[in-house]
């Protein structure tokens, strides 16, 4: 069974967005997902409710930073300078 986080946006005073963890989603054996809400998402100014399903954070609580493709390719190059 695979577990995902359910997060919902909340506006911050500085104008940025805070993503609040509101629950979990689990894959079902027969397909689809089971959703478990620890809190309910709040509607935005237009009355819409937004929920995003994401992979859980690693144990250290930090999302892994993904390097751009070009940077990954450079790390595979030979670091020796020929002169």
Steps between C-alpha positions, in 0.01 A plus 500: 500500500642840400440806719480862383458831684193715439586870516294815454617858433453779751600860434769651723515862615805561276299400190664160458325164535534254787409138416324351804498119548133402535519119480616193309404299193561125462490287186233229499550143382204528260613836361441855608585666830371519855516853644538567873456864607647625830360846427280641225634733229378859499342652186678789329343840424307352204367210711726236341677236708843384384669180620832370368617141544880478543759240593587503872805692619813303593566444872702824524189702401664661197393454140776368280644765269500383141789621291429626150574249226802696372660499844449124536670442165798716600557291812558196275779675306870437560625770738863485384626794298723384209771769541 
